[in-house]
Amino acid sequence: MIDRVDEDQLGGVIRDVLRPRADVWRLWTEPEFIQRWFWASPEGTEAEFVPEVGQSWRVVSPNVSVGGQILEVVPGEKLVFTMRWTGDNHTLEVDIRLLDDPAGGTTIEISESGFTSAAEKAEHVAGWEASLARLSRLPLDGGMQL
């Protein structure tokens, strides 16, 4: 696995993972996987996610929740959605791109817009980095890879 963070390209985070795009797409779009990688502590986390334009989505834990609406879907390639955290007074837009990696894996590019401050953007970059590290280790057959 190759880790790379680039705040200039697409205004967000880039991560290369050594797994096929179809597997990465499943990890991004199937609730049973989302609830296991989205936050550091998956206990009590529930996810609702249907990758269809116009559908609402959410991830809820005992301490925090986030949700939004699906804006654009290109299966296996692109996912765009709004995101609003409970208690926030503004909505962000998130653009996820999955690209073939030269090493045979997948490059995940995340871009977000709608931040109210540089500090908020930095928090989201750090949050995506941590979440993508968990996603990259999560097998499709249960458990966590090392």
C-alpha positions, 0 to 999 in steps of 0.5 A, spaced: 500 500 500 502 506 498 500 512 502 500 519 499 496 526 501 496 532 496 492 537 499 492 541 492 490 536 487 482 536 487 482 540 494 483 534 498 486 527 499 489 522 495 490 514 497 493 508 493 490 502 495 492 495 493 486 492 491 481 492 485 476 498 484 470 493 484 472 491 491 474 499 493 467 501 490 463 495 495 467 498 501 464 505 499 457 503 498 455 497 502 453 499 509 456 493 512 463 495 510 461 503 511 460 502 518 466 498 519 471 503 516 468 510 517 470 512 524 475 509 529 470 506 533 465 502 529 461 499 535 454 502 535 455 505 528 449 504 523 450 506 516 444 507 511 447 508 504 444 506 497 448 509 491 443 512 487 442 519 485 437 522 490 437 517 495 439 520 502 445 517 506 447 517 513 452 514 518 450 514 526 454 512 532 452 513 539 456 520 539 456 523 532 452 522 526 453 525 519 448 524 512 446 527 506 444 526 499 447 522 493 448 527 487 452 523 482 454 516 481 458 512 476 458 505 478 466 503 480 468 510 478 465 516 481 460 518 487 458 525 489 454 527 495 452 532 500 455 531 507 452 535 513 454 533 521 449 533 526 449 540 529 453 544 523 449 549 520 452 548 513 453 542 508 459 540 504 459 537 498 464 531 497 467 528 490 470 521 490 473 518 484 476 511 483 482 510 478 486 505 476 493 505 480 499 503 475 501 498 481 494 494 479 490 497 485 486 503 486 487 510 487 482 514 491 481 521 490 477 525 495 475 532 494 470 537 498 467 543 498 463 548 502 468 549 508 467 555 513 475 555 515 482 552 513 481 549 520 475 545 518 478 543 512 484 540 515 480 536 520 477 533 514 483 531 511 486 528 517 479 525 518 479 522 511 486 520 512 484 516 518 478 513 515 481 511 508 487 507 512 481 503 515 478 502 509 484 500 506 485 494 511 478 492 511 477 485 508 471 483 504 470 477 508 470 480 515 475 482 520 481 487 519 487 486 515 494 488 519 
